[in-house]
């Protein structure tokens, strides 16, 4: 837990040094599926993909795991993030 807190502190310190001008539009496509469009990205932007509460690896839920993996893969392909945070 201490390591997680350290990572969060460093992350917010990092955010204090950058200017975030991008705007986002969030559309709900399904109960658990959202489309997020990020506008006004420039070449100085830092792109971060954060995925949480994956609940992967449960016995008998391999199809759900595959869908989750494919959603993350599409997001990575679409936004080409500099960092991916999984929590």
SULNOR-V868596 format. One record per pair of residues at least 24 apart in sequence whose C-alpha atoms are under 6 Angstrom apart, sorted by the first residue. I is the first residue (numbers start at 0). J is the second residue. If there is no record, write none. Layout:
# SULNOR-V868596
i;j
I;J
I;J
This chain:
# SULNOR-V868596
i;j
46;80
46;81
47;80
47;82
47;83
48;83
49;83
49;84
49;85
50;85
51;85
51;86
